[in-house]
Amino acid sequence: MISAIVLINAEVDRIPEVAQAIAELDGVSEVYSVAGDADLIAMIRVREHEQLNDVIADRLNKVEGVIGTNTHIAFRTYSTHDLEAAFSLGLDGD
């Protein structure tokens, strides 16, 4: 799986609508409203590099209200959350 993190600048009065439209795109797993240099951050997960162009350049960048994007391609994932999920037995603290 190929992951990309896309920092998105959006029209301020349209941030919730832009976030929802982006979240509905195939290949987008999450969209976060954030503080800082970007208005939104989208997590993109696809199987092939060519699909990044389809999701980001062909669809995400064309969502009405998107002003600009900055894309970061992930090389590796380091996550304690993933490790915890892998070893979880599904018990709720009993």
Secondary structure as UniProt FT lines:
FT   STRAND          2..10
FT   HELIX           12..14
FT   HELIX           15..23
FT   TURN            26..27
FT   STRAND          28..33
FT   STRAND          40..46
FT   HELIX           49..52
FT   HELIX           53..57
FT   TURN            58..59
FT   HELIX           60..62
FT   TURN            64..65
FT   STRAND          66..73
FT   HELIX           80..87
//
